[in-house]
């Protein structure tokens, strides 16, 4: 059986980040040059990215209780992160629908092209939103330590010791 990470949110969020950041330029190219199955590729990336964004917002809500009480600056950043996450989810769903319609209506070039242009614009918005959500998530973790377990266990993989600290009797000074 495949082990499920806990907390799940950090393991899930990277999928929509990659898929939406990759889907946006492909959607733009597909709107300008609807050849080589680019509209289908854009639609597939944006659909997968929007599903990932749905999963990321869901797991974020589930894992929020694991954070406990945060200092006020971190609470404000968490609110921004949540808002950008919800915005990402909503915009990416719209981009996925538009791109899917553009790809499905390839036999109607004018309609398909108009939908592809709107999909590209919306996908760029989703890419911006996911970058903002990631920025605020990064601030939570790397600036405020949110979700970081600061207690060390006895295992060697969880301790950050320097080479000099590992040698018994070594003072840690240069010889």
Secondary structure, 3 states (H helix, E strand, C coil): CCCCCCCCHHHHHHHHHHHHHHHHHHHHHHHHCCCCCHHHHHHHHHHHHHHHHHHHHHHHHHHHHHHCCCCHHHHHHHHHHHHHHHHHHHHHHHHHHHHHHHHHCCCCHHHHHHHHHHHHHHHHHHHHHHHHHHHHHHHHHHHCCCCCCCCCCCCHHHCCCCHHHHCCCCCCCCC
